[in-house]
Amino acid sequence: MIMQKILLIFGALVIAIGLLWPILSRLPFAKLPLDFSIKIAGTQLFIPFGTCILISIFLTLLLRLFR
């Protein structure tokens, strides 16, 4: 029962992010100081360390708030 709720919430979040992607892609999250973009032989690799740290801090504060 709990797993079903988790999967439904996760699915709803994925759908919401997909629908809001044109708006979310304009936010400056991918341009933080620790976000690296490497181009090698026509292939581009994006490593978002700064974005991951920011999201982790935000989620930690959010979860501690609602605990």
N, C-alpha and C positions, 0 to 999 in steps of 0.2 A: 504494500500500500504506500509506504513512504517512498520507495524507489519510483513508483509511477508518478507521484507528485514532483519529484526532483526532475524526472525526464520531461514532464509537461512544462515545468518552469524553464528548463534549459532550452527546450524547443521554442517556447514563446520568446525568450531572449534572443535566440538566433534569428527568428523571423523579424523581431523588432529592429535589430541591428541591420538586417538586410534591407528593410524598408527605409530606414533612416540613413543608409550609407551615403547618399549624395550630400547630406548635410554634415555627417560625421567626418567625411573625408576632407572637408575644408578646415577642420580644426587644426591648430598648430601642434598636435601631439607628436608627429613624425619628424619634428625639427628641433628636438631637445638636444642639449650638448652631448649626451652620451649615446645618441643614436648614430650608428655608423652605416654608411652606404659604400659598398666596394664594387667596382666594375672590373671584371677580369674576362678578357677574351669574349666580349659581347654578352656576358652574363652579369646580371646585377644581383648582389646579395645585400639584404637590408637586415641589420642587427639592431633591434630597438631596446638597448639596455636602459636608457633613460626613461622611455615610455613604460617599460615593465616595472621599474622602481616606483614611478609616480602612481601607476595603477595599484601596485601592491600597498603603498602607503594609504591611498584613498580607500581601498577595500578593507584594510585593517581598521582604520578609523570608523568606517561605516559599520562593520561587524561588532566592534566594541561598543558603539553607540546603541545598537539594538540588542545587545546581549542581556 
